[in-house]
């Protein structure tokens, strides 16, 4: 995916449901986010 495609596929979520997110899904999302790059490798979540 190139830069142009990123902007073409961008969308805004304007409405949410009341459906609960499973705890294990939240834990997996947090785990993946902690493995993602941060500004200047600052990793503010580890502070």
PDB file with one MODEL, atoms N, CA, C and O in Angstrom:
MODEL        1
ATOM      1  N   UNK A   1       0.849  -1.176   0.000  1.00  0.00           N
ATOM      2  CA  UNK A   1       0.000   0.000   0.000  1.00  0.00           C
ATOM      3  C   UNK A   1       0.893   1.238   0.000  1.00  0.00           C
ATOM      4  O   UNK A   1       1.783   1.369   0.840  1.00  0.00           O
ATOM      5  N   UNK A   2       0.655   2.126  -0.929  1.00  0.00           N
ATOM      6  CA  UNK A   2       1.455   3.348  -0.969  1.00  0.00           C
ATOM      7  C   UNK A   2       0.726   4.498  -0.261  1.00  0.00           C
ATOM      8  O   UNK A   2      -0.408   4.354   0.197  1.00  0.00           O
ATOM      9  N   UNK A   3       1.403   5.619  -0.191  1.00  0.00           N
ATOM     10  CA  UNK A   3       0.898   6.781   0.548  1.00  0.00           C
ATOM     11  C   UNK A   3      -0.465   7.242   0.034  1.00  0.00           C
ATOM     12  O   UNK A   3      -1.350   7.573   0.823  1.00  0.00           O
ATOM     13  N   UNK A   4      -0.630   7.260  -1.282  1.00  0.00           N
ATOM     14  CA  UNK A   4      -1.893   7.702  -1.878  1.00  0.00           C
ATOM     15  C   UNK A   4      -3.042   6.785  -1.473  1.00  0.00           C
ATOM     16  O   UNK A   4      -4.138   7.258  -1.172  1.00  0.00           O
ATOM     17  N   UNK A   5      -2.801   5.486  -1.463  1.00  0.00           N
ATOM     18  CA  UNK A   5      -3.831   4.524  -1.079  1.00  0.00           C
ATOM     19  C   UNK A   5      -4.265   4.699   0.373  1.00  0.00           C
ATOM     20  O   UNK A   5      -5.439   4.527   0.700  1.00  0.00           O
ATOM     21  N   UNK A   6      -3.324   5.038   1.233  1.00  0.00           N
ATOM     22  CA  UNK A   6      -3.653   5.246   2.646  1.00  0.00           C
ATOM     23  C   UNK A   6      -4.709   6.335   2.773  1.00  0.00           C
ATOM     24  O   UNK A   6      -5.692   6.160   3.494  1.00  0.00           O
ATOM     25  N   UNK A   7      -4.523   7.441   2.093  1.00  0.00           N
ATOM     26  CA  UNK A   7      -5.476   8.547   2.178  1.00  0.00           C
ATOM     27  C   UNK A   7      -6.793   8.232   1.483  1.00  0.00           C
ATOM     28  O   UNK A   7      -7.844   8.713   1.906  1.00  0.00           O
ATOM     29  N   UNK A   8      -6.751   7.441   0.436  1.00  0.00           N
ATOM     30  CA  UNK A   8      -7.982   7.089  -0.266  1.00  0.00           C
ATOM     31  C   UNK A   8      -8.833   6.139   0.565  1.00  0.00           C
ATOM     32  O   UNK A   8     -10.060   6.157   0.460  1.00  0.00           O
ATOM     33  N   UNK A   9      -8.203   5.315   1.384  1.00  0.00           N
ATOM     34  CA  UNK A   9      -8.932   4.338   2.181  1.00  0.00           C
ATOM     35  C   UNK A   9      -9.294   4.858   3.573  1.00  0.00           C
ATOM     36  O   UNK A   9      -9.955   4.164   4.345  1.00  0.00           O
ATOM     37  N   UNK A  10      -8.863   6.074   3.891  1.00  0.00           N
ATOM     38  CA  UNK A  10      -9.139   6.654   5.203  1.00  0.00           C
ATOM     39  C   UNK A  10     -10.645   6.849   5.392  1.00  0.00           C
ATOM     40  O   UNK A  10     -11.349   7.253   4.467  1.00  0.00           O
ATOM     41  N   UNK A  11     -11.121   6.561   6.587  1.00  0.00           N
ATOM     42  CA  UNK A  11     -12.526   6.812   6.898  1.00  0.00           C
ATOM     43  C   UNK A  11     -12.653   7.216   8.367  1.00  0.00           C
ATOM     44  O   UNK A  11     -11.758   6.972   9.176  1.00  0.00           O
ATOM     45  N   UNK A  12     -13.764   7.827   8.682  1.00  0.00           N
ATOM     46  CA  UNK A  12     -14.021   8.284  10.044  1.00  0.00           C
ATOM     47  C   UNK A  12     -15.199   7.499  10.591  1.00  0.00           C
ATOM     48  O   UNK A  12     -16.229   7.370   9.930  1.00  0.00           O
ATOM     49  N   UNK A  13     -15.047   6.978  11.795  1.00  0.00           N
ATOM     50  CA  UNK A  13     -16.140   6.269  12.448  1.00  0.00           C
ATOM     51  C   UNK A  13     -16.976   7.286  13.207  1.00  0.00           C
ATOM     52  O   UNK A  13     -16.464   7.994  14.075  1.00  0.00           O
ATOM     53  N   UNK A  14     -18.244   7.360  12.888  1.00  0.00           N
ATOM     54  CA  UNK A  14     -19.118   8.351  13.510  1.00  0.00           C
ATOM     55  C   UNK A  14     -20.159   7.717  14.423  1.00  0.00           C
ATOM     56  O   UNK A  14     -20.843   8.422  15.165  1.00  0.00           O
ATOM     57  N   UNK A  15     -20.283   6.416  14.378  1.00  0.00           N
ATOM     58  CA  UNK A  15     -21.310   5.752  15.168  1.00  0.00           C
ATOM     59  C   UNK A  15     -20.736   4.452  15.721  1.00  0.00           C
ATOM     60  O   UNK A  15     -20.055   3.712  15.011  1.00  0.00           O
ATOM     61  N   UNK A  16     -21.013   4.184  16.977  1.00  0.00           N
ATOM     62  CA  UNK A  16     -20.516   2.983  17.626  1.00  0.00           C
ATOM     63  C   UNK A  16     -21.684   2.169  18.161  1.00  0.00           C
ATOM     64  O   UNK A  16     -22.765   2.706  18.403  1.00  0.00           O
ATOM     65  N   UNK A  17     -21.466   0.884  18.345  1.00  0.00           N
ATOM     66  CA  UNK A  17     -22.484   0.025  18.951  1.00  0.00           C
ATOM     67  C   UNK A  17     -22.182  -0.139  20.433  1.00  0.00           C
ATOM     68  O   UNK A  17     -21.117   0.263  20.901  1.00  0.00           O
ATOM     69  N   UNK A  18     -23.106  -0.721  21.165  1.00  0.00           N
ATOM     70  CA  UNK A  18     -22.911  -0.988  22.592  1.00  0.00           C
ATOM     71  C   UNK A  18     -22.287  -2.361  22.829  1.00  0.00           C
ATOM     72  O   UNK A  18     -22.214  -2.824  23.967  1.00  0.00           O
ATOM     73  N   UNK A  19     -21.845  -3.000  21.769  1.00  0.00           N
ATOM     74  CA  UNK A  19     -21.258  -4.333  21.871  1.00  0.00           C
ATOM     75  C   UNK A  19     -19.965  -4.286  22.683  1.00  0.00           C
ATOM     76  O   UNK A  19     -19.117  -3.424  22.450  1.00  0.00           O
ATOM     77  N   UNK A  20     -19.812  -5.200  23.624  1.00  0.00           N
ATOM     78  CA  UNK A  20     -18.620  -5.244  24.470  1.00  0.00           C
ATOM     79  C   UNK A  20     -17.468  -5.910  23.714  1.00  0.00           C
ATOM     80  O   UNK A  20     -17.670  -6.835  22.927  1.00  0.00           O
ATOM     81  N   UNK A  21     -16.265  -5.419  23.971  1.00  0.00           N
ATOM     82  CA  UNK A  21     -15.057  -5.985  23.371  1.00  0.00           C
ATOM     83  C   UNK A  21     -14.487  -6.990  24.367  1.00  0.00           C
ATOM     84  O   UNK A  21     -14.290  -6.651  25.533  1.00  0.00           O
ATOM     85  N   UNK A  22     -14.218  -8.221  23.930  1.00  0.00           N
ATOM     86  CA  UNK A  22     -13.674  -9.232  24.843  1.00  0.00           C
ATOM     87  C   UNK A  22     -12.331  -8.798  25.434  1.00  0.00           C
ATOM     88  O   UNK A  22     -11.519  -8.165  24.759  1.00  0.00           O
ATOM     89  N   UNK A  23     -12.116  -9.143  26.689  1.00  0.00           N
ATOM     90  CA  UNK A  23     -10.881  -8.773  27.392  1.00  0.00           C
ATOM     91  C   UNK A  23      -9.637  -9.262  26.648  1.00  0.00           C
ATOM     92  O   UNK A  23      -8.643  -8.540  26.562  1.00  0.00           O
ATOM     93  N   UNK A  24      -9.686 -10.483  26.110  1.00  0.00           N
ATOM     94  CA  UNK A  24      -8.507 -11.014  25.417  1.00  0.00           C
ATOM     95  C   UNK A  24      -8.207 -10.225  24.139  1.00  0.00           C
ATOM     96  O   UNK A  24      -7.048 -10.121  23.735  1.00  0.00           O
ATOM     97  N   UNK A  25      -9.239  -9.670  23.501  1.00  0.00           N
ATOM     98  CA  UNK A  25      -9.018  -8.835  22.317  1.00  0.00           C
ATOM     99  C   UNK A  25      -8.338  -7.527  22.712  1.00  0.00           C
ATOM    100  O   UNK A  25      -7.441  -7.056  22.014  1.00  0.00           O
ATOM    101  N   UNK A  26      -8.762  -6.944  23.825  1.00  0.00           N
ATOM    102  CA  UNK A  26      -8.141  -5.710  24.314  1.00  0.00           C
ATOM    103  C   UNK A  26      -6.679  -5.960  24.660  1.00  0.00           C
ATOM    104  O   UNK A  26      -5.810  -5.158  24.319  1.00  0.00           O
ATOM    105  N   UNK A  27      -6.410  -7.067  25.334  1.00  0.00           N
ATOM    106  CA  UNK A  27      -5.035  -7.408  25.701  1.00  0.00           C
ATOM    107  C   UNK A  27      -4.163  -7.583  24.456  1.00  0.00           C
ATOM    108  O   UNK A  27      -3.011  -7.150  24.440  1.00  0.00           O
ATOM    109  N   UNK A  28      -4.702  -8.207  23.427  1.00  0.00           N
ATOM    110  CA  UNK A  28      -3.947  -8.418  22.181  1.00  0.00           C
ATOM    111  C   UNK A  28      -3.680  -7.088  21.471  1.00  0.00           C
ATOM    112  O   UNK A  28      -2.595  -6.883  20.927  1.00  0.00           O
ATOM    113  N   UNK A  29      -4.651  -6.197  21.473  1.00  0.00           N
ATOM    114  CA  UNK A  29      -4.475  -4.878  20.856  1.00  0.00           C
ATOM    115  C   UNK A  29      -3.373  -4.105  21.572  1.00  0.00           C
ATOM    116  O   UNK A  29      -2.519  -3.495  20.928  1.00  0.00           O
ATOM    117  N   UNK A  30      -3.392  -4.130  22.897  1.00  0.00           N
ATOM    118  CA  UNK A  30      -2.368  -3.428  23.681  1.00  0.00           C
ATOM    119  C   UNK A  30      -0.992  -4.024  23.425  1.00  0.00           C
ATOM    120  O   UNK A  30      -0.012  -3.292  23.286  1.00  0.00           O
ATOM    121  N   UNK A  31      -0.914  -5.344  23.362  1.00  0.00           N
ATOM    122  CA  UNK A  31       0.362  -6.021  23.107  1.00  0.00           C
ATOM    123  C   UNK A  31       0.933  -5.598  21.750  1.00  0.00           C
ATOM    124  O   UNK A  31       2.123  -5.302  21.637  1.00  0.00           O
ATOM    125  N   UNK A  32       0.080  -5.571  20.723  1.00  0.00           N
ATOM    126  CA  UNK A  32       0.532  -5.166  19.386  1.00  0.00           C
ATOM    127  C   UNK A  32       0.937  -3.693  19.365  1.00  0.00           C
ATOM    128  O   UNK A  32       1.920  -3.333  18.717  1.00  0.00           O
ATOM    129  N   UNK A  33       0.193  -2.841  20.066  1.00  0.00           N
ATOM    130  CA  UNK A  33       0.518  -1.412  20.107  1.00  0.00           C
ATOM    131  C   UNK A  33       1.872  -1.180  20.765  1.00  0.00           C
ATOM    132  O   UNK A  33       2.616  -0.292  20.350  1.00  0.00           O
ATOM    133  N   UNK A  34       2.195  -1.961  21.777  1.00  0.00           N
ATOM    134  CA  UNK A  34       3.479  -1.817  22.460  1.00  0.00           C
ATOM    135  C   UNK A  34       4.644  -2.245  21.576  1.00  0.00           C
ATOM    136  O   UNK A  34       5.784  -1.854  21.829  1.00  0.00           O
ATOM    137  N   UNK A  35       4.380  -3.032  20.553  1.00  0.00           N
ATOM    138  CA  UNK A  35       5.423  -3.484  19.640  1.00  0.00           C
ATOM    139  C   UNK A  35       5.587  -2.542  18.446  1.00  0.00           C
ATOM    140  O   UNK A  35       6.495  -2.717  17.634  1.00  0.00           O
ATOM    141  N   UNK A  36       4.713  -1.551  18.343  1.00  0.00           N
ATOM    142  CA  UNK A  36       4.773  -0.634  17.207  1.00  0.00           C
ATOM    143  C   UNK A  36       5.801   0.468  17.453  1.00  0.00           C
ATOM    144  O   UNK A  36       6.172   0.723  18.599  1.00  0.00           O
ATOM    145  N   UNK A  37       6.261   1.117  16.395  1.00  0.00           N
ATOM    146  CA  UNK A  37       7.250   2.181  16.544  1.00  0.00           C
ATOM    147  C   UNK A  37       6.689   3.373  17.318  1.00  0.00           C
ATOM    148  O   UNK A  37       5.486   3.631  17.300  1.00  0.00           O
ATOM    149  N   UNK A  38       7.572   4.085  17.991  1.00  0.00           N
ATOM    150  CA  UNK A  38       7.189   5.322  18.682  1.00  0.00           C
ATOM    151  C   UNK A  38       8.147   6.436  18.263  1.00  0.00           C
ATOM    152  O   UNK A  38       9.231   6.169  17.745  1.00  0.00           O
ATOM    153  N   UNK A  39       7.744   7.671  18.489  1.00  0.00           N
ATOM    154  CA  UNK A  39       8.558   8.820  18.120  1.00  0.00           C
ATOM    155  C   UNK A  39       9.925   8.731  18.776  1.00  0.00           C
ATOM    156  O   UNK A  39      10.026   8.657  20.000  1.00  0.00           O
ATOM    157  N   UNK A  40      10.975   8.736  17.970  1.00  0.00           N
ATOM    158  CA  UNK A  40      12.362   8.651  18.444  1.00  0.00           C
ATOM    159  C   UNK A  40      12.591   7.448  19.357  1.00  0.00           C
ATOM    160  O   UNK A  40      13.467   7.475  20.222  1.00  0.00           O
ATOM    161  N   UNK A  41      11.800   6.396  19.159  1.00  0.00           N
ATOM    162  CA  UNK A  41      11.875   5.182  19.977  1.00  0.00           C
ATOM    163  C   UNK A  41      11.727   5.515  21.467  1.00  0.00           C
ATOM    164  O   UNK A  41      12.361   4.888  22.316  1.00  0.00           O
ATOM    165  N   UNK A  42      10.883   6.508  21.774  1.00  0.00           N
ATOM    166  CA  UNK A  42      10.711   6.960  23.162  1.00  0.00           C
ATOM    167  C   UNK A  42       9.929   5.967  24.014  1.00  0.00           C
ATOM    168  O   UNK A  42      10.108   5.934  25.231  1.00  0.00           O
ATOM    169  N   UNK A  43       9.069   5.161  23.405  1.00  0.00           N
ATOM    170  CA  UNK A  43       8.269   4.146  24.091  1.00  0.00           C
ATOM    171  C   UNK A  43       7.656   4.687  25.387  1.00  0.00           C
ATOM    172  O   UNK A  43       7.972   4.189  26.468  1.00  0.00           O
ATOM    173  N   UNK A  44       6.785   5.699  25.297  1.00  0.00           N
ATOM    174  CA  UNK A  44       6.224   6.332  26.488  1.00  0.00           C
ATOM    175  C   UNK A  44       5.382   5.400  27.346  1.00  0.00           C
ATOM    176  O   UNK A  44       5.159   5.692  28.521  1.00  0.00           O
ATOM    177  N   UNK A  45       4.904   4.280  26.791  1.00  0.00           N
ATOM    178  CA  UNK A  45       4.105   3.345  27.576  1.00  0.00           C
ATOM    179  C   UNK A  45       4.957   2.579  28.586  1.00  0.00           C
ATOM    180  O   UNK A  45       4.416   1.995  29.525  1.00  0.00           O
ATOM    181  N   UNK A  46       6.277   2.572  28.408  1.00  0.00           N
ATOM    182  CA  UNK A  46       7.167   1.848  29.321  1.00  0.00           C
ATOM    183  C   UNK A  46       7.670   2.709  30.465  1.00  0.00           C
ATOM    184  O   UNK A  46       8.353   2.214  31.361  1.00  0.00           O
ATOM    185  N   UNK A  47       7.340   3.996  30.444  1.00  0.00           N
ATOM    186  CA  UNK A  47       7.843   4.924  31.473  1.00  0.00           C
ATOM    187  C   UNK A  47       7.127   4.759  32.792  1.00  0.00           C
ATOM    188  O   UNK A  47       7.435   5.464  33.753  1.00  0.00           O
TER     189      UNK A  47
ENDMDL
END
